[in-house]
Amino acid sequence: MLTLRNPATEAVIHEMPHATVDDVDAAIAAAKAASPAWRALSPVDRTRLLRRFADTIGAHADELAELETRNMGMPLGSSTWCANAVADTIHYFAGAVEKHTGSSIPVAGGVDVTFHEPLGVVGLITPWNFPMLMASWKIGPALAAGNAAVLKPAEITPLTTMRLAELALEAGIPEGVLNVVVGPGSKVGWRMVEHPDVRKIGFTGSTEVGKRLMVGCADQVKRVTLELGGKSANIVFADADLEKAALAAPGAVFDNSGQDCCARSRVLVQRSVFDRFLDLFIESSRAWKVGDPMAADTAMGPLVTAGHLAAVRSYSDGLDTVFTGEAPTGPGYWHPVMIATPAYDAVVCHEEVFGPVAVVIPFDDEADAIRICNDSVYGLSGSVWTRDGARALRVARAMEAGTISVNSNSSVRYATPFGGFKQSGLGREHSMHALDHYSELKNVFISTD
């Protein structure tokens, strides 16, 4: 039996049975049965159904937000934003259906045309840190491309994903097109990897698990996209607007309690302004209220589970900090925001903490900043703060990461590609590029002889 707890109170909010391997097989069979009809729908009809799905999600945004906050601990303001972003994401991919077109290629002796063909049944595995948002990132392109899907959410935060599946049926998405199974990845997720009817795995989660999934998919040459861990750099040059950069820095690390693969948890600051920026960063972090996620003025809620709290504390306990904020005591998985300036060889400077811990590291010049930034197995996102436009472009191009922002810490927009370099993953989410990962490119030559 799966027992779900509210991270802010530790109270039990839901109990449900784990899915079995037989349940997974039944979901895959349902998706396989539904796939031909979904694939055969005209683009106009598929678009119409996906738009209805998006509108239904929007109509239930408040319900979804409250459910997310109770299950995951995210502040209600953030979960409300996520719920509306889910609707926007599905709307975007609804509009992409008719725009994912092939091409005609002039060749000798005939005409050559290309088509984007659906894969069939795809397996989707999503994480616990942004449950419904990550689900929409995969549901949108998978269904828009004409596939049927079996989705396994993280077993500790499945409630909003389960509700999305109900809303899909309510909106008229045919039964079997979107299926949700809840259970441990070692059984439920792995069955999707090894099942021959699942043509692709889309995964968001840890780099360690992603590597194992990649090996498992290799046996069938199964398609795979991976959005994995990160240790992103937030590079602040001496000529930057320091006040603006420092005001934005807490949100770049502490948002969602630091449980974000895009978290800019390595703050690289040019040595000549290091002390000034650090003072500003500390001052802006003092206003970062940690508390009841249902309260309107809360900036950061609890961590997701007692186990994850212990994992974060394995990095933060004993860490010599320059600032440690306040956090509630008593029930709940609370951790304060922390800022530290450790020696560069410290583990906390290189491993993904996935909690509200920022390290501030000095650098000397542009080359030094790039060297430190790229000294990581990860390469998901990052930021550059400078008033020098040429420098911003040089550094952004030199950073080994997939999503870079200049004078901003924003990483994700549904119309632009998102994904990582190195051990941060393979493939891209969002934008029209995502549809390429949920389809096969077919080439057809037509002779005119």
C-alpha positions in Angstrom: 0.0 0.0 0.0 1.3 3.5 -0.9 0.9 6.0 1.8 1.1 9.7 0.8 1.9 12.4 3.4 1.6 16.2 3.4 5.3 17.4 3.6 4.3 20.4 5.7 2.4 18.5 8.3 3.4 14.8 7.9 -0.3 13.9 8.0 -1.5 11.1 5.7 -3.5 12.5 2.8 -4.0 9.4 0.6 -3.5 5.7 0.5 -3.6 3.6 -2.6 -2.3 0.3 -3.9 0.9 0.0 -5.9 0.4 -0.9 -9.6 1.6 -4.3 -10.4 3.5 -5.6 -13.5 0.1 -6.9 -14.7 -1.4 -3.4 -14.3 1.4 -2.0 -16.5 0.9 -4.7 -19.1 -2.8 -3.9 -19.1 -2.1 -0.1 -19.6 0.3 -0.8 -22.4 -2.3 -3.1 -24.1 -4.9 -0.3 -23.7 -2.5 2.2 -25.3 -1.7 -0.2 -28.1 -5.4 -0.7 -28.8 -6.2 3.0 -28.8 -3.1 4.0 -30.9 -4.4 3.3 -34.4 -7.6 5.4 -34.0 -5.7 8.3 -32.3 -3.1 8.2 -35.0 -5.7 8.2 -37.8 -7.5 11.3 -36.5 -7.2 14.3 -38.8 -4.9 17.0 -37.5 -7.9 19.3 -37.0 -9.7 16.8 -34.8 -6.6 15.9 -32.8 -6.0 19.7 -32.2 -9.6 20.2 -31.2 -9.4 17.4 -28.6 -6.1 18.6 -27.2 -7.4 22.2 -26.9 -10.5 20.9 -25.1 -8.2 19.1 -22.7 -6.2 22.3 -22.1 -9.3 24.2 -21.4 -10.5 21.6 -19.0 -7.2 21.8 -17.2 -7.5 25.5 -17.0 -11.0 25.3 -15.5 -9.6 23.0 -12.8 -6.4 25.0 -12.1 -7.3 25.9 -8.5 -8.2 22.3 -7.7 -4.9 21.0 -9.2 -2.9 23.7 -7.5 -4.2 22.8 -4.0 -3.7 19.1 -4.7 -0.1 19.7 -5.8 0.6 21.8 -2.7 -0.8 19.2 -0.3 1.0 16.3 -2.0 4.4 17.9 -2.8 4.7 20.9 -0.5 5.2 23.6 -3.2 3.8 27.0 -2.2 0.3 27.5 -3.4 1.3 30.5 -5.6 3.9 28.4 -7.4 1.5 25.4 -7.8 -1.2 27.8 -9.2 1.4 29.1 -11.7 2.2 25.4 -12.6 -1.4 24.5 -13.1 -1.9 27.3 -15.6 1.4 26.5 -17.3 0.1 22.9 -17.8 -2.9 24.2 -19.6 -0.7 26.6 -21.7 1.7 23.7 -22.6 -1.1 21.5 -23.8 -2.5 24.4 -25.8 0.9 25.0 -27.4 1.2 21.4 -28.6 -2.4 21.3 -29.7 -1.4 24.2 -32.1 1.7 22.3 -33.1 -0.1 19.3 -34.6 -0.7 20.8 -38.0 2.7 22.6 -38.0 4.8 19.4 -37.6 5.2 19.0 -41.4 7.5 17.1 -43.7 9.2 18.4 -46.8 9.6 17.8 -50.5 13.1 17.3 -51.9 13.9 17.7 -55.6 15.7 14.6 -56.8 16.5 13.1 -60.3 13.8 10.9 -61.7 11.0 11.7 -59.3 9.8 13.5 -56.2 11.0 12.8 -52.6 8.8 13.6 -49.6 9.2 13.1 -45.9 6.7 12.3 -43.2 6.8 12.4 -39.4 5.2 9.1 -38.3 4.0 8.4 -34.7 6.0 5.9 -32.8 3.0 4.1 -31.4 3.0 3.5 -27.6 5.4 5.6 -25.6 6.4 5.3 -21.9 6.7 8.5 -19.9 8.4 8.6 -16.5 8.2 11.9 -14.5 9.7 13.2 -11.3 8.3 14.3 -8.0 9.6 17.9 -7.9 7.2 19.4 -10.5 4.7 16.6 -10.9 1.9 18.0 -13.1 4.2 20.4 -15.0 6.7 17.6 -16.0 3.8 15.4 -17.0 2.5 18.0 -19.4 5.9 18.5 -20.9 5.7 14.8 -22.1 1.9 14.4 -22.6 1.8 17.4 -24.9 4.3 16.3 -27.6 3.6 12.6 -27.2 -0.2 13.0 -28.0 0.2 15.8 -30.5 2.6 13.6 -32.6 -0.1 10.9 -32.7 1.1 8.5 -30.0 -0.7 6.8 -27.1 1.1 7.0 -23.8 1.6 5.2 -20.5 2.8 7.6 -17.9 4.4 6.6 -14.6 4.6 9.6 -12.1 6.9 9.5 -9.1 5.1 7.3 -6.6 5.4 9.9 -3.8 3.6 12.7 -5.8 1.2 11.1 -8.2 -2.1 12.8 -7.3 -2.2 15.7 -9.9 -1.0 13.4 -12.7 -3.8 11.0 -11.9 -6.2 13.9 -11.9 -4.9 15.0 -15.3 -5.7 11.6 -16.7 -9.3 11.9 -15.4 -9.6 15.4 -17.0 -8.3 14.0 -20.3 -11.2 11.6 -20.4 -13.6 14.3 -19.3 -12.4 16.5 -22.2 -13.0 13.7 -24.7 -9.5 12.2 -25.2 -10.4 8.6 -26.2 -9.9 5.9 -23.5 -6.5 4.3 -23.7 -4.7 7.2 -25.3 -3.4 8.4 -21.9 -2.9 5.9 -19.1 -1.3 6.4 -15.7 0.2 3.7 -13.5 1.6 4.4 -10.1 4.3 2.3 -8.5 8.0 2.0 -7.9 10.3 2.6 -10.8 12.2 -0.6 -10.3 9.0 -2.5 -11.2 6.6 -0.3 -13.0 9.1 1.9 -14.8 11.3 -1.0 -15.7 8.4 -3.0 -17.1 7.9 -0.1 -19.5 11.5 -0.2 -20.5 11.6 -3.9 -21.2 8.1 -4.2 -22.8 8.4 -4.7 -26.6 5.3 -2.7 -27.4 6.7 0.5 -25.8 8.7 2.2 -28.6 10.2 5.0 -26.6 10.9 6.1 -23.0 10.8 9.8 -22.1 12.3 10.2 -18.6 12.9 13.1 -16.3 14.8 12.3 -13.1 18.3 11.6 -11.7 21.3 11.1 -13.8 22.0 7.8 -12.0 18.6 6.3 -12.9 18.8 7.8 -16.4 21.9 5.9 -17.1 20.3 2.6 -16.1 17.3 3.3 -18.3 19.5 4.1 -21.2 21.2 0.7 -20.8 17.9 -1.0 -20.5 16.6 0.6 -23.7 19.7 -0.3 -25.6 18.6 -4.0 -25.7 15.7 -3.2 -28.0 17.3 -0.1 -29.6 14.4 1.7 -27.9 14.2 5.5 -28.4 15.0 7.5 -25.3 15.0 11.1 -24.2 16.5 12.0 -20.8 16.2 15.2 -18.8 18.6 14.6 -15.9 20.4 16.4 -13.1 22.2 19.7 -13.0 24.6 21.9 -11.1 24.0 25.1 -13.0 26.2 28.2 -12.8 25.0 31.8 -12.3 27.9 33.9 -13.5 28.0 37.5 -12.3 30.5 39.9 -13.9 31.7 43.1 -12.2 29.9 45.3 -14.8 26.5 43.6 -14.1 23.6 45.3 -12.4 24.6 43.8 -9.1 21.4 44.8 -7.3 19.2 43.2 -10.0 21.3 40.0 -10.1 21.4 39.7 -6.3 17.6 40.3 -6.0 17.0 37.5 -8.6 19.6 35.0 -7.1 17.6 33.6 -4.2 14.7 32.5 -6.6 17.3 30.9 -8.9 18.4 28.6 -6.0 15.7 28.4 -3.4 12.6 28.3 -5.5 10.7 25.0 -4.9 13.0 24.5 -1.9 15.9 24.0 -4.3 14.3 20.9 -5.7 14.9 21.9 -9.2 17.4 20.5 -11.7 17.8 24.0 -13.2 18.7 25.6 -9.8 21.6 28.0 -10.3 23.2 26.7 -7.1 26.8 27.6 -8.1 26.9 31.4 -8.0 30.2 32.6 -9.7 31.1 36.2 -8.9 34.0 38.2 -10.3 36.5 38.7 -7.5 36.5 42.5 -7.6 32.8 42.7 -6.7 32.6 39.5 -4.7 32.1 41.0 -1.2 29.6 43.5 -2.5 27.5 41.0 -4.3 27.6 38.5 -1.4 26.2 41.2 0.9 23.4 42.0 -1.5 22.7 38.2 -2.0 22.4 37.7 1.8 20.2 40.7 2.2 17.8 39.6 -0.5 17.7 36.0 0.9 16.6 37.4 4.3 13.2 38.1 2.8 12.8 34.5 1.6 10.1 33.3 4.0 10.0 29.6 4.7 6.7 28.3 6.1 3.2 27.1 5.4 2.9 26.4 1.7 -0.8 27.3 1.8 0.0 30.9 3.0 0.0 33.6 0.4 3.3 35.2 1.7 5.3 32.0 1.8 8.2 31.9 -0.6 9.5 28.3 0.2 7.8 25.3 1.6 9.2 22.1 3.0 11.2 19.4 1.3 9.2 16.6 -0.2 10.0 13.7 2.2 11.9 12.8 5.4 14.3 10.8 3.3 15.0 13.7 1.0 15.5 16.0 4.0 18.1 13.6 5.3 19.8 13.6 1.9 20.0 17.4 1.8 21.3 17.5 5.4 24.1 15.2 4.5 25.5 18.2 2.5 24.4 21.0 4.7 25.1 19.7 8.2 28.4 21.1 9.3 28.7 23.4 6.3 30.3 26.7 7.2 27.7 29.2 6.0 27.7 32.9 5.7 23.9 33.0 5.9 21.4 30.5 7.3 17.7 31.5 7.3 14.9 30.6 9.5 12.6 27.6 9.1 9.7 26.2 11.1 10.2 23.5 13.8 7.9 20.7 14.6 6.1 18.5 12.1 7.1 18.9 8.4 10.3 18.4 6.4 11.8 21.8 6.9 15.2 23.1 5.9 16.4 26.7 5.9 17.9 28.5 3.0 21.7 28.5 3.2 24.5 30.5 1.5 28.1 29.3 1.8 31.5 30.2 0.4 33.4 26.9 0.7 36.7 26.0 -0.9 36.3 25.1 -4.5 37.2 21.4 -3.9 34.3 20.9 -1.5 31.8 18.3 -2.5 28.9 20.8 -2.2 30.5 22.8 -5.0 30.2 19.9 -7.5 27.4 17.5 -6.5 23.7 18.2 -7.0 22.3 18.9 -3.6 18.7 19.3 -4.8 17.9 21.5 -1.8 18.1 25.2 -0.8 21.9 25.5 -0.5 23.8 28.0 -2.6 27.6 28.2 -2.9 29.3 31.4 -4.0 32.6 31.0 -5.8 35.0 33.8 -6.9 36.5 34.1 -10.4 39.1 36.3 -11.9 38.3 37.0 -15.5 36.1 35.7 -18.4 38.3 32.7 -19.1 38.3 31.7 -15.4 34.5 32.0 -15.2 34.1 29.7 -18.2 36.6 27.2 -16.8 34.8 27.0 -13.5 31.4 26.8 -15.1 32.4 23.9 -17.4 34.2 22.0 -14.6 31.1 19.8 -14.1 29.7 16.6 -15.4 26.4 18.4 -15.8 25.3 21.0 -18.4 21.6 21.8 -18.1 21.2 25.5 -17.6 22.9 28.7 -16.5 22.9 32.4 -16.5 25.3 35.3 -17.4 24.9 38.7 -15.8 26.8 41.5 -17.6 26.1 44.8 -19.4 28.6 43.9 -22.1 26.6 42.4 -25.0 29.6 40.9 -26.8 30.8 39.3 -23.6 27.3 37.9 -22.8 27.2 36.2 -26.2 30.8 34.9 -26.0 30.2 33.4 -22.5 26.8 32.0 -23.4 28.3 30.2 -26.4 31.2 28.9 -24.4 29.1 27.5 -21.5 28.6 23.8 -21.9 24.9 23.8 -21.1 21.7 23.5 -23.1 19.7 26.5 -21.8 21.3 29.8 -21.0 19.8 33.1 -19.9 21.4 36.6 -20.0 20.6 39.0 -17.2 17.8 36.6 -16.2 17.5 33.3 -14.4 14.6 32.0 -16.4 15.1 28.6 -18.1 11.9 27.2 -19.4 9.4 28.4 -22.0 7.1 25.9 -23.8 7.9 27.5 -27.3 11.7 27.1 -26.9 13.8 23.9 -26.7 14.9 22.8 -23.2 17.5 20.1 -22.4 21.0 19.4 -21.3 24.6 18.8 -22.4 26.9 16.1 -21.0 25.3 14.1 -18.1 22.3 16.4 -17.9 20.6 14.4 -20.6 19.7 13.6 -24.2 17.1 15.2 -26.5 14.9 18.3 -26.0 11.6 19.0 -24.3 9.3 21.8 -25.5 9.1 23.6 -28.8 8.6 22.0 -32.1 11.9 20.1 -31.5 10.1 18.0 -28.9 7.8 16.5 -31.6 10.8 15.2 -33.4 11.6 13.0 -30.4 8.1 11.5 -30.5 8.0 10.6 -34.1 10.1 8.8 -36.8 11.2 10.6 -39.9 10.1 8.6 -43.0 11.4 9.2 -46.5 9.3 8.3 -49.6 10.6 8.5 -53.2 8.0 8.6 -56.0 9.3 7.9 -59.4 8.0 10.0 -62.3 9.4 7.8 -65.0 
